[in-house]
């Protein structure tokens, strides 16, 4: 996602974030943002991504050749 340092207003920033994830903006951005945050929640709670984070954390302090 783009950083908050972009010189755009909130509506444009929202459109950029939604566009990156190919989430359509209908009449209201509220519905699209709901979809955006629901998708984020699902990824955050996904067992697959939790396993990847755990593996990454376990390998941080050791060097593998």
PDB file of N, H, CA, C and O in Angstrom:
ATOM      1  N   UNK A   1       0.835  -1.181   0.000  1.00  0.00           N
ATOM      2  CA  UNK A   1       0.000   0.000   0.000  1.00  0.00           C
ATOM      3  C   UNK A   1       0.876   1.239   0.000  1.00  0.00           C
ATOM      4  O   UNK A   1       1.981   1.227   0.542  1.00  0.00           O
ATOM      5  N   UNK A   2       0.389   2.291  -0.599  1.00  0.00           N
ATOM      6  H   UNK A   2      -0.508   2.301  -1.040  1.00  0.00           H
ATOM      7  CA  UNK A   2       1.165   3.534  -0.602  1.00  0.00           C
ATOM      8  C   UNK A   2       1.275   4.116   0.804  1.00  0.00           C
ATOM      9  O   UNK A   2       0.413   3.896   1.656  1.00  0.00           O
ATOM     10  N   UNK A   3       2.330   4.845   1.021  1.00  0.00           N
ATOM     11  H   UNK A   3       3.030   5.024   0.330  1.00  0.00           H
ATOM     12  CA  UNK A   3       2.516   5.460   2.331  1.00  0.00           C
ATOM     13  C   UNK A   3       1.593   6.663   2.475  1.00  0.00           C
ATOM     14  O   UNK A   3       1.045   7.162   1.492  1.00  0.00           O
ATOM     15  N   UNK A   4       1.433   7.109   3.680  1.00  0.00           N
ATOM     16  H   UNK A   4       1.879   6.703   4.479  1.00  0.00           H
ATOM     17  CA  UNK A   4       0.572   8.264   3.949  1.00  0.00           C
ATOM     18  C   UNK A   4       1.248   9.574   3.575  1.00  0.00           C
ATOM     19  O   UNK A   4       0.647  10.639   3.708  1.00  0.00           O
ATOM     20  N   UNK A   5       2.486   9.508   3.110  1.00  0.00           N
ATOM     21  H   UNK A   5       2.974   8.642   3.002  1.00  0.00           H
ATOM     22  CA  UNK A   5       3.218  10.709   2.730  1.00  0.00           C
ATOM     23  C   UNK A   5       2.815  11.251   1.361  1.00  0.00           C
ATOM     24  O   UNK A   5       3.279  12.320   0.965  1.00  0.00           O
ATOM     25  N   UNK A   6       1.970  10.541   0.640  1.00  0.00           N
ATOM     26  H   UNK A   6       1.593   9.673   0.961  1.00  0.00           H
ATOM     27  CA  UNK A   6       1.503  11.035  -0.656  1.00  0.00           C
ATOM     28  C   UNK A   6       0.740  12.334  -0.466  1.00  0.00           C
ATOM     29  O   UNK A   6       0.008  12.501   0.509  1.00  0.00           O
ATOM     30  N   UNK A   7       0.916  13.241  -1.396  1.00  0.00           N
ATOM     31  H   UNK A   7       1.511  13.105  -2.189  1.00  0.00           H
ATOM     32  CA  UNK A   7       0.248  14.540  -1.308  1.00  0.00           C
ATOM     33  C   UNK A   7      -1.104  14.469  -2.022  1.00  0.00           C
ATOM     34  O   UNK A   7      -1.315  15.110  -3.052  1.00  0.00           O
ATOM     35  N   UNK A   8      -2.015  13.674  -1.449  1.00  0.00           N
ATOM     36  H   UNK A   8      -1.844  13.153  -0.613  1.00  0.00           H
ATOM     37  CA  UNK A   8      -3.366  13.527  -2.002  1.00  0.00           C
ATOM     38  C   UNK A   8      -4.369  13.612  -0.859  1.00  0.00           C
ATOM     39  O   UNK A   8      -4.026  13.390   0.302  1.00  0.00           O
ATOM     40  N   UNK A   9      -5.600  13.932  -1.199  1.00  0.00           N
ATOM     41  H   UNK A   9      -5.879  14.112  -2.142  1.00  0.00           H
ATOM     42  CA  UNK A   9      -6.620  13.968  -0.151  1.00  0.00           C
ATOM     43  C   UNK A   9      -7.095  12.546   0.156  1.00  0.00           C
ATOM     44  O   UNK A   9      -6.714  11.594  -0.525  1.00  0.00           O
ATOM     45  N   UNK A  10      -7.913  12.418   1.165  1.00  0.00           N
ATOM     46  H   UNK A  10      -8.223  13.191   1.719  1.00  0.00           H
ATOM     47  CA  UNK A  10      -8.340  11.105   1.646  1.00  0.00           C
ATOM     48  C   UNK A  10      -9.097  10.317   0.583  1.00  0.00           C
ATOM     49  O   UNK A  10      -8.909   9.105   0.467  1.00  0.00           O
ATOM     50  N   UNK A  11      -9.946  10.983  -0.192  1.00  0.00           N
ATOM     51  H   UNK A  11     -10.098  11.967  -0.097  1.00  0.00           H
ATOM     52  CA  UNK A  11     -10.712  10.286  -1.227  1.00  0.00           C
ATOM     53  C   UNK A  11      -9.791   9.694  -2.292  1.00  0.00           C
ATOM     54  O   UNK A  11      -9.990   8.559  -2.725  1.00  0.00           O
ATOM     55  N   UNK A  12      -8.787  10.456  -2.713  1.00  0.00           N
ATOM     56  H   UNK A  12      -8.625  11.378  -2.362  1.00  0.00           H
ATOM     57  CA  UNK A  12      -7.843   9.955  -3.713  1.00  0.00           C
ATOM     58  C   UNK A  12      -7.006   8.814  -3.149  1.00  0.00           C
ATOM     59  O   UNK A  12      -6.751   7.828  -3.841  1.00  0.00           O
ATOM     60  N   UNK A  13      -6.580   8.942  -1.903  1.00  0.00           N
ATOM     61  H   UNK A  13      -6.788   9.743  -1.340  1.00  0.00           H
ATOM     62  CA  UNK A  13      -5.799   7.882  -1.261  1.00  0.00           C
ATOM     63  C   UNK A  13      -6.618   6.593  -1.179  1.00  0.00           C
ATOM     64  O   UNK A  13      -6.105   5.503  -1.431  1.00  0.00           O
ATOM     65  N   UNK A  14      -7.884   6.732  -0.826  1.00  0.00           N
ATOM     66  H   UNK A  14      -8.300   7.618  -0.621  1.00  0.00           H
ATOM     67  CA  UNK A  14      -8.781   5.579  -0.772  1.00  0.00           C
ATOM     68  C   UNK A  14      -8.904   4.935  -2.142  1.00  0.00           C
ATOM     69  O   UNK A  14      -8.831   3.712  -2.262  1.00  0.00           O
ATOM     70  N   UNK A  15      -9.089   5.745  -3.171  1.00  0.00           N
ATOM     71  H   UNK A  15      -9.148   6.738  -3.073  1.00  0.00           H
ATOM     72  CA  UNK A  15      -9.208   5.220  -4.530  1.00  0.00           C
ATOM     73  C   UNK A  15      -7.936   4.497  -4.965  1.00  0.00           C
ATOM     74  O   UNK A  15      -8.010   3.473  -5.644  1.00  0.00           O
ATOM     75  N   UNK A  16      -6.775   5.017  -4.581  1.00  0.00           N
ATOM     76  H   UNK A  16      -6.715   5.849  -4.029  1.00  0.00           H
ATOM     77  CA  UNK A  16      -5.506   4.368  -4.922  1.00  0.00           C
ATOM     78  C   UNK A  16      -5.418   2.999  -4.256  1.00  0.00           C
ATOM     79  O   UNK A  16      -5.091   2.011  -4.913  1.00  0.00           O
ATOM     80  N   UNK A  17      -5.707   2.933  -2.960  1.00  0.00           N
ATOM     81  H   UNK A  17      -5.973   3.736  -2.427  1.00  0.00           H
ATOM     82  CA  UNK A  17      -5.637   1.664  -2.223  1.00  0.00           C
ATOM     83  C   UNK A  17      -6.625   0.645  -2.772  1.00  0.00           C
ATOM     84  O   UNK A  17      -6.282  -0.524  -2.948  1.00  0.00           O
ATOM     85  N   UNK A  18      -7.832   1.079  -3.039  1.00  0.00           N
ATOM     86  H   UNK A  18      -8.110   2.029  -2.896  1.00  0.00           H
ATOM     87  CA  UNK A  18      -8.842   0.168  -3.574  1.00  0.00           C
ATOM     88  C   UNK A  18      -8.468  -0.281  -4.979  1.00  0.00           C
ATOM     89  O   UNK A  18      -8.692  -1.436  -5.341  1.00  0.00           O
ATOM     90  N   UNK A  19      -7.906   0.614  -5.766  1.00  0.00           N
ATOM     91  H   UNK A  19      -7.724   1.552  -5.472  1.00  0.00           H
ATOM     92  CA  UNK A  19      -7.496   0.272  -7.124  1.00  0.00           C
ATOM     93  C   UNK A  19      -6.362  -0.737  -7.152  1.00  0.00           C
ATOM     94  O   UNK A  19      -6.327  -1.606  -8.024  1.00  0.00           O
ATOM     95  N   UNK A  20      -5.432  -0.633  -6.207  1.00  0.00           N
ATOM     96  H   UNK A  20      -5.460   0.072  -5.499  1.00  0.00           H
ATOM     97  CA  UNK A  20      -4.323  -1.582  -6.153  1.00  0.00           C
ATOM     98  C   UNK A  20      -4.806  -3.005  -5.906  1.00  0.00           C
ATOM     99  O   UNK A  20      -4.215  -3.964  -6.402  1.00  0.00           O
ATOM    100  N   UNK A  21      -5.871  -3.134  -5.145  1.00  0.00           N
ATOM    101  H   UNK A  21      -6.351  -2.355  -4.742  1.00  0.00           H
ATOM    102  CA  UNK A  21      -6.423  -4.460  -4.852  1.00  0.00           C
ATOM    103  C   UNK A  21      -7.575  -4.826  -5.778  1.00  0.00           C
ATOM    104  O   UNK A  21      -8.229  -5.852  -5.593  1.00  0.00           O
ATOM    105  N   UNK A  22      -7.818  -3.984  -6.771  1.00  0.00           N
ATOM    106  H   UNK A  22      -7.286  -3.150  -6.921  1.00  0.00           H
ATOM    107  CA  UNK A  22      -8.859  -4.217  -7.770  1.00  0.00           C
ATOM    108  C   UNK A  22     -10.244  -4.364  -7.136  1.00  0.00           C
ATOM    109  O   UNK A  22     -11.055  -5.181  -7.572  1.00  0.00           O
ATOM    110  N   UNK A  23     -10.498  -3.568  -6.109  1.00  0.00           N
ATOM    111  H   UNK A  23      -9.839  -2.904  -5.754  1.00  0.00           H
ATOM    112  CA  UNK A  23     -11.806  -3.534  -5.464  1.00  0.00           C
ATOM    113  C   UNK A  23     -12.603  -2.412  -6.114  1.00  0.00           C
ATOM    114  O   UNK A  23     -12.189  -1.254  -6.062  1.00  0.00           O
ATOM    115  N   UNK A  24     -13.731  -2.734  -6.722  1.00  0.00           N
ATOM    116  H   UNK A  24     -14.067  -3.675  -6.764  1.00  0.00           H
ATOM    117  CA  UNK A  24     -14.501  -1.691  -7.416  1.00  0.00           C
ATOM    118  C   UNK A  24     -15.117  -0.693  -6.437  1.00  0.00           C
ATOM    119  O   UNK A  24     -15.535  -1.051  -5.335  1.00  0.00           O
ATOM    120  N   UNK A  25     -15.160   0.549  -6.864  1.00  0.00           N
ATOM    121  H   UNK A  25     -14.820   0.839  -7.759  1.00  0.00           H
ATOM    122  CA  UNK A  25     -15.792   1.604  -6.073  1.00  0.00           C
ATOM    123  C   UNK A  25     -17.165   1.836  -6.671  1.00  0.00           C
ATOM    124  O   UNK A  25     -17.293   2.326  -7.793  1.00  0.00           O
ATOM    125  N   UNK A  26     -18.182   1.482  -5.919  1.00  0.00           N
ATOM    126  H   UNK A  26     -18.078   1.084  -5.008  1.00  0.00           H
ATOM    127  CA  UNK A  26     -19.549   1.670  -6.404  1.00  0.00           C
ATOM    128  C   UNK A  26     -20.050   3.047  -5.999  1.00  0.00           C
ATOM    129  O   UNK A  26     -19.268   3.996  -5.939  1.00  0.00           O
ATOM    130  N   UNK A  27     -21.318   3.167  -5.727  1.00  0.00           N
ATOM    131  H   UNK A  27     -21.953   2.396  -5.776  1.00  0.00           H
ATOM    132  CA  UNK A  27     -21.902   4.463  -5.361  1.00  0.00           C
ATOM    133  C   UNK A  27     -21.240   5.056  -4.123  1.00  0.00           C
ATOM    134  O   UNK A  27     -21.037   6.266  -4.029  1.00  0.00           O
ATOM    135  N   UNK A  28     -20.912   4.198  -3.191  1.00  0.00           N
ATOM    136  H   UNK A  28     -21.076   3.214  -3.267  1.00  0.00           H
ATOM    137  CA  UNK A  28     -20.357   4.663  -1.921  1.00  0.00           C
ATOM    138  C   UNK A  28     -19.010   3.993  -1.669  1.00  0.00           C
ATOM    139  O   UNK A  28     -18.864   2.788  -1.876  1.00  0.00           O
ATOM    140  N   UNK A  29     -18.048   4.757  -1.232  1.00  0.00           N
ATOM    141  H   UNK A  29     -18.166   5.735  -1.064  1.00  0.00           H
ATOM    142  CA  UNK A  29     -16.746   4.178  -0.889  1.00  0.00           C
ATOM    143  C   UNK A  29     -16.843   3.340   0.384  1.00  0.00           C
ATOM    144  O   UNK A  29     -15.976   2.507   0.644  1.00  0.00           O
ATOM    145  N   UNK A  30     -17.878   3.554   1.167  1.00  0.00           N
ATOM    146  H   UNK A  30     -18.583   4.231   0.956  1.00  0.00           H
ATOM    147  CA  UNK A  30     -18.037   2.812   2.425  1.00  0.00           C
ATOM    148  C   UNK A  30     -18.114   1.310   2.154  1.00  0.00           C
ATOM    149  O   UNK A  30     -17.456   0.525   2.836  1.00  0.00           O
ATOM    150  N   UNK A  31     -18.907   0.909   1.172  1.00  0.00           N
ATOM    151  H   UNK A  31     -19.442   1.547   0.618  1.00  0.00           H
ATOM    152  CA  UNK A  31     -19.028  -0.514   0.847  1.00  0.00           C
ATOM    153  C   UNK A  31     -17.695  -1.075   0.366  1.00  0.00           C
ATOM    154  O   UNK A  31     -17.313  -2.188   0.727  1.00  0.00           O
ATOM    155  N   UNK A  32     -16.995  -0.303  -0.446  1.00  0.00           N
ATOM    156  H   UNK A  32     -17.305   0.601  -0.740  1.00  0.00           H
ATOM    157  CA  UNK A  32     -15.697  -0.748  -0.951  1.00  0.00           C
ATOM    158  C   UNK A  32     -14.682  -0.850   0.180  1.00  0.00           C
ATOM    159  O   UNK A  32     -13.891  -1.792   0.218  1.00  0.00           O
ATOM    160  N   UNK A  33     -14.697   0.106   1.096  1.00  0.00           N
ATOM    161  H   UNK A  33     -15.339   0.871   1.065  1.00  0.00           H
ATOM    162  CA  UNK A  33     -13.789   0.048   2.242  1.00  0.00           C
ATOM    163  C   UNK A  33     -14.126  -1.120   3.161  1.00  0.00           C
ATOM    164  O   UNK A  33     -13.233  -1.731   3.748  1.00  0.00           O
ATOM    165  N   UNK A  34     -15.408  -1.428   3.284  1.00  0.00           N
ATOM    166  H   UNK A  34     -16.133  -0.931   2.807  1.00  0.00           H
ATOM    167  CA  UNK A  34     -15.809  -2.594   4.072  1.00  0.00           C
ATOM    168  C   UNK A  34     -15.207  -3.855   3.458  1.00  0.00           C
ATOM    169  O   UNK A  34     -14.687  -4.710   4.174  1.00  0.00           O
ATOM    170  N   UNK A  35     -15.275  -3.968   2.150  1.00  0.00           N
ATOM    171  H   UNK A  35     -15.697  -3.273   1.568  1.00  0.00           H
ATOM    172  CA  UNK A  35     -14.677  -5.108   1.451  1.00  0.00           C
ATOM    173  C   UNK A  35     -13.165  -5.134   1.672  1.00  0.00           C
ATOM    174  O   UNK A  35     -12.589  -6.194   1.919  1.00  0.00           O
ATOM    175  N   UNK A  36     -12.527  -3.976   1.582  1.00  0.00           N
ATOM    176  H   UNK A  36     -12.995  -3.115   1.381  1.00  0.00           H
ATOM    177  CA  UNK A  36     -11.081  -3.839   1.775  1.00  0.00           C
ATOM    178  C   UNK A  36     -10.668  -4.333   3.163  1.00  0.00           C
ATOM    179  O   UNK A  36      -9.740  -5.132   3.286  1.00  0.00           O
ATOM    180  N   UNK A  37     -11.352  -3.862   4.203  1.00  0.00           N
ATOM    181  H   UNK A  37     -12.106  -3.212   4.103  1.00  0.00           H
ATOM    182  CA  UNK A  37     -10.981  -4.245   5.562  1.00  0.00           C
ATOM    183  C   UNK A  37     -11.389  -5.678   5.889  1.00  0.00           C
ATOM    184  O   UNK A  37     -10.736  -6.330   6.704  1.00  0.00           O
ATOM    185  N   UNK A  38     -12.453  -6.177   5.271  1.00  0.00           N
ATOM    186  H   UNK A  38     -12.983  -5.648   4.609  1.00  0.00           H
ATOM    187  CA  UNK A  38     -12.817  -7.588   5.448  1.00  0.00           C
ATOM    188  C   UNK A  38     -11.744  -8.485   4.841  1.00  0.00           C
ATOM    189  O   UNK A  38     -11.374  -9.504   5.423  1.00  0.00           O
ATOM    190  N   UNK A  39     -11.251  -8.100   3.674  1.00  0.00           N
ATOM    191  H   UNK A  39     -11.552  -7.272   3.201  1.00  0.00           H
ATOM    192  CA  UNK A  39     -10.177  -8.846   3.028  1.00  0.00           C
ATOM    193  C   UNK A  39      -8.914  -8.816   3.886  1.00  0.00           C
ATOM    194  O   UNK A  39      -8.246  -9.837   4.050  1.00  0.00           O
ATOM    195  N   UNK A  40      -8.593  -7.657   4.427  1.00  0.00           N
ATOM    196  H   UNK A  40      -9.136  -6.828   4.294  1.00  0.00           H
ATOM    197  CA  UNK A  40      -7.432  -7.522   5.314  1.00  0.00           C
ATOM    198  C   UNK A  40      -7.571  -8.432   6.535  1.00  0.00           C
ATOM    199  O   UNK A  40      -6.621  -9.112   6.923  1.00  0.00           O
ATOM    200  N   UNK A  41      -8.758  -8.436   7.131  1.00  0.00           N
ATOM    201  H   UNK A  41      -9.529  -7.884   6.815  1.00  0.00           H
ATOM    202  CA  UNK A  41      -8.990  -9.271   8.319  1.00  0.00           C
ATOM    203  C   UNK A  41      -8.812 -10.751   7.989  1.00  0.00           C
ATOM    204  O   UNK A  41      -8.231 -11.498   8.777  1.00  0.00           O
ATOM    205  N   UNK A  42      -9.308 -11.175   6.828  1.00  0.00           N
ATOM    206  H   UNK A  42      -9.780 -10.569   6.188  1.00  0.00           H
ATOM    207  CA  UNK A  42      -9.179 -12.575   6.436  1.00  0.00           C
ATOM    208  C   UNK A  42      -7.719 -12.960   6.222  1.00  0.00           C
ATOM    209  O   UNK A  42      -7.289 -14.034   6.642  1.00  0.00           O
ATOM    210  N   UNK A  43      -6.964 -12.090   5.577  1.00  0.00           N
ATOM    211  H   UNK A  43      -7.313 -11.217   5.236  1.00  0.00           H
ATOM    212  CA  UNK A  43      -5.545 -12.371   5.386  1.00  0.00           C
ATOM    213  C   UNK A  43      -4.816 -12.402   6.722  1.00  0.00           C
ATOM    214  O   UNK A  43      -3.954 -13.252   6.945  1.00  0.00           O
ATOM    215  N   UNK A  44      -5.160 -11.484   7.600  1.00  0.00           N
ATOM    216  H   UNK A  44      -5.860 -10.793   7.419  1.00  0.00           H
ATOM    217  CA  UNK A  44      -4.500 -11.398   8.907  1.00  0.00           C
ATOM    218  C   UNK A  44      -4.774 -12.649   9.751  1.00  0.00           C
ATOM    219  O   UNK A  44      -3.901 -13.093  10.498  1.00  0.00           O
ATOM    220  N   UNK A  45      -5.967 -13.211   9.639  1.00  0.00           N
ATOM    221  H   UNK A  45      -6.676 -12.850   9.033  1.00  0.00           H
ATOM    222  CA  UNK A  45      -6.322 -14.379  10.444  1.00  0.00           C
ATOM    223  C   UNK A  45      -6.082 -15.701   9.718  1.00  0.00           C
ATOM    224  O   UNK A  45      -6.357 -16.767  10.269  1.00  0.00           O
ATOM    225  N   UNK A  46      -5.575 -15.643   8.492  1.00  0.00           N
ATOM    226  H   UNK A  46      -5.352 -14.778   8.044  1.00  0.00           H
ATOM    227  CA  UNK A  46      -5.339 -16.848   7.706  1.00  0.00           C
ATOM    228  C   UNK A  46      -4.222 -17.689   8.320  1.00  0.00           C
ATOM    229  O   UNK A  46      -3.152 -17.171   8.638  1.00  0.00           O
ATOM    230  N   UNK A  47      -4.470 -18.958   8.482  1.00  0.00           N
ATOM    231  H   UNK A  47      -5.340 -19.379   8.223  1.00  0.00           H
ATOM    232  CA  UNK A  47      -3.480 -19.863   9.053  1.00  0.00           C
ATOM    233  C   UNK A  47      -2.245 -19.934   8.164  1.00  0.00           C
ATOM    234  O   UNK A  47      -1.126 -20.056   8.664  1.00  0.00           O
ATOM    235  N   UNK A  48      -2.437 -19.860   6.869  1.00  0.00           N
ATOM    236  H   UNK A  48      -3.345 -19.761   6.463  1.00  0.00           H
ATOM    237  CA  UNK A  48      -1.311 -19.916   5.932  1.00  0.00           C
ATOM    238  C   UNK A  48      -0.315 -18.792   6.200  1.00  0.00           C
ATOM    239  O   UNK A  48       0.889 -19.034   6.276  1.00  0.00           O
ATOM    240  N   UNK A  49      -0.809 -17.575   6.344  1.00  0.00           N
ATOM    241  H   UNK A  49      -1.788 -17.379   6.282  1.00  0.00           H
ATOM    242  CA  UNK A  49       0.072 -16.437   6.560  1.00  0.00           C
ATOM    243  C   UNK A  49       0.649 -16.424   7.972  1.00  0.00           C
ATOM    244  O   UNK A  49       1.749 -15.914   8.185  1.00  0.00           O
ATOM    245  N   UNK A  50      -0.075 -16.973   8.928  1.00  0.00           N
ATOM    246  H   UNK A  50      -0.969 -17.387   8.755  1.00  0.00           H
ATOM    247  CA  UNK A  50       0.482 -17.089  10.277  1.00  0.00           C
ATOM    248  C   UNK A  50       1.668 -18.042  10.270  1.00  0.00           C
ATOM    249  O   UNK A  50       2.671 -17.794  10.940  1.00  0.00           O
ATOM    250  N   UNK A  51       1.558 -19.144   9.506  1.00  0.00           N
ATOM    251  H   UNK A  51       0.744 -19.346   8.962  1.00  0.00           H
ATOM    252  CA  UNK A  51       2.668 -20.091   9.407  1.00  0.00           C
ATOM    253  C   UNK A  51       3.872 -19.449   8.740  1.00  0.00           C
ATOM    254  O   UNK A  51       5.003 -19.669   9.174  1.00  0.00           O
ATOM    255  N   UNK A  52       3.658 -18.662   7.697  1.00  0.00           N
ATOM    256  H   UNK A  52       2.740 -18.483   7.344  1.00  0.00           H
ATOM    257  CA  UNK A  52       4.765 -17.974   7.033  1.00  0.00           C
ATOM    258  C   UNK A  52       5.454 -17.006   7.982  1.00  0.00           C
ATOM    259  O   UNK A  52       6.682 -16.926   7.995  1.00  0.00           O
ATOM    260  N   UNK A  53       4.689 -16.276   8.769  1.00  0.00           N
ATOM    261  H   UNK A  53       3.691 -16.341   8.758  1.00  0.00           H
ATOM    262  CA  UNK A  53       5.264 -15.327   9.723  1.00  0.00           C
ATOM    263  C   UNK A  53       6.060 -16.059  10.796  1.00  0.00           C
ATOM    264  O   UNK A  53       7.121 -15.591  11.209  1.00  0.00           O
ATOM    265  N   UNK A  54       5.559 -17.197  11.246  1.00  0.00           N
ATOM    266  H   UNK A  54       4.697 -17.577  10.911  1.00  0.00           H
ATOM    267  CA  UNK A  54       6.255 -17.981  12.262  1.00  0.00           C
ATOM    268  C   UNK A  54       7.570 -18.522  11.712  1.00  0.00           C
ATOM    269  O   UNK A  54       8.597 -18.471  12.388  1.00  0.00           O
ATOM    270  N   UNK A  55       7.537 -19.041  10.485  1.00  0.00           N
ATOM    271  H   UNK A  55       6.702 -19.083   9.936  1.00  0.00           H
ATOM    272  CA  UNK A  55       8.755 -19.560   9.871  1.00  0.00           C
ATOM    273  C   UNK A  55       9.782 -18.451   9.682  1.00  0.00           C
ATOM    274  O   UNK A  55      10.973 -18.658   9.915  1.00  0.00           O
ATOM    275  N   UNK A  56       9.329 -17.290   9.267  1.00  0.00           N
ATOM    276  H   UNK A  56       8.362 -17.121   9.078  1.00  0.00           H
ATOM    277  CA  UNK A  56      10.233 -16.161   9.062  1.00  0.00           C
ATOM    278  C   UNK A  56      10.867 -15.747  10.384  1.00  0.00           C
ATOM    279  O   UNK A  56      12.064 -15.468  10.446  1.00  0.00           O
ATOM    280  N   UNK A  57      10.060 -15.709  11.436  1.00  0.00           N
ATOM    281  H   UNK A  57       9.088 -15.936  11.386  1.00  0.00           H
ATOM    282  CA  UNK A  57      10.558 -15.309  12.751  1.00  0.00           C
ATOM    283  C   UNK A  57      11.563 -16.336  13.277  1.00  0.00           C
ATOM    284  O   UNK A  57      12.555 -15.967  13.905  1.00  0.00           O
ATOM    285  N   UNK A  58      11.310 -17.622  13.021  1.00  0.00           N
ATOM    286  H   UNK A  58      10.504 -17.921  12.510  1.00  0.00           H
ATOM    287  CA  UNK A  58      12.214 -18.664  13.494  1.00  0.00           C
ATOM    288  C   UNK A  58      13.563 -18.618  12.782  1.00  0.00           C
ATOM    289  O   UNK A  58      14.570 -19.038  13.353  1.00  0.00           O
ATOM    290  N   UNK A  59      13.602 -18.120  11.555  1.00  0.00           N
ATOM    291  H   UNK A  59      12.784 -17.779  11.092  1.00  0.00           H
ATOM    292  CA  UNK A  59      14.834 -18.100  10.772  1.00  0.00           C
ATOM    293  C   UNK A  59      15.590 -16.779  10.864  1.00  0.00           C
ATOM    294  O   UNK A  59      16.630 -16.630  10.221  1.00  0.00           O
ATOM    295  N   UNK A  60      15.115 -15.844  11.620  1.00  0.00           N
ATOM    296  H   UNK A  60      14.271 -15.965  12.142  1.00  0.00           H
ATOM    297  CA  UNK A  60      15.727 -14.515  11.653  1.00  0.00           C
ATOM    298  C   UNK A  60      17.126 -14.544  12.249  1.00  0.00           C
ATOM    299  O   UNK A  60      18.032 -13.916  11.700  1.00  0.00           O
ATOM    300  N   UNK A  61      17.329 -15.243  13.336  1.00  0.00           N
ATOM    301  H   UNK A  61      16.593 -15.753  13.782  1.00  0.00           H
ATOM    302  CA  UNK A  61      18.581 -15.163  14.075  1.00  0.00           C
ATOM    303  C   UNK A  61      19.604 -16.219  13.678  1.00  0.00           C
ATOM    304  O   UNK A  61      20.617 -16.374  14.360  1.00  0.00           O
ATOM    305  N   UNK A  62      19.370 -16.929  12.620  1.00  0.00           N
ATOM    306  H   UNK A  62      18.548 -16.802  12.066  1.00  0.00           H
ATOM    307  CA  UNK A  62      20.356 -17.928  12.235  1.00  0.00           C
ATOM    308  C   UNK A  62      20.662 -17.809  10.749  1.00  0.00           C
ATOM    309  O   UNK A  62      19.830 -17.387   9.946  1.00  0.00           O
ATOM    310  N   UNK A  63      21.863 -18.190  10.422  1.00  0.00           N
ATOM    311  H   UNK A  63      22.540 -18.533  11.074  1.00  0.00           H
ATOM    312  CA  UNK A  63      22.297 -18.122   9.034  1.00  0.00           C
ATOM    313  C   UNK A  63      22.208 -19.506   8.426  1.00  0.00           C
ATOM    314  O   UNK A  63      22.721 -20.473   8.988  1.00  0.00           O
ATOM    315  N   UNK A  64      21.566 -19.601   7.294  1.00  0.00           N
ATOM    316  H   UNK A  64      21.149 -18.816   6.837  1.00  0.00           H
ATOM    317  CA  UNK A  64      21.441 -20.884   6.619  1.00  0.00           C
ATOM    318  C   UNK A  64      22.226 -20.834   5.329  1.00  0.00           C
ATOM    319  O   UNK A  64      22.127 -19.880   4.558  1.00  0.00           O
ATOM    320  N   UNK A  65      23.009 -21.878   5.103  1.00  0.00           N
ATOM    321  H   UNK A  65      23.089 -22.653   5.730  1.00  0.00           H
ATOM    322  CA  UNK A  65      23.800 -21.952   3.873  1.00  0.00           C
ATOM    323  C   UNK A  65      23.226 -22.957   2.928  1.00  0.00           C
ATOM    324  O   UNK A  65      23.762 -23.156   1.838  1.00  0.00           O
TER     325      UNK A  65
END
